[in-house]
């Protein structure tokens, strides 16, 4: 049997507060706001470090997005991956993904994006989440594409 992504005794954070944003687990309750956020920023997301070789984002309707969010929520519950909505107030301004590494030599793959309209938050989120991952998560070699 493979080792679990996070230890059984690790308490997965249910939220995080950063400068100008907060994280909460992504779920179907975010559907309309999440869909609007990424649909308005597809080219911007594709230019974000960590997303340049990804198949996502691709166009999908609200129902397909809801199905995707249900899957992310299930991953969170099953402790096999953790996706957070990046919020400013009630506005979805991005997303954060923490999943098992696909990059050799790493134990976690961390990716985040923000909307084109909130592009100034990309480095803010990256810096804050990098420190959070280093201090609060059980990973020794996470991979999170750097920002300039």
Secondary structure, DSSP 8 states (H G I E B T S, - for coil): ----SS-TT----SEEEETTEEEEE--GGGHHHHHHHHHTTHHHHHTSTT-TT-S------HHHHHHHHHHHHHHHHHTSEEEEEEEETTEEEEEEEEE---STT-SEEEEEEE-GGGTTHHHHHHHHHHHHHHHHS--SSEEE----
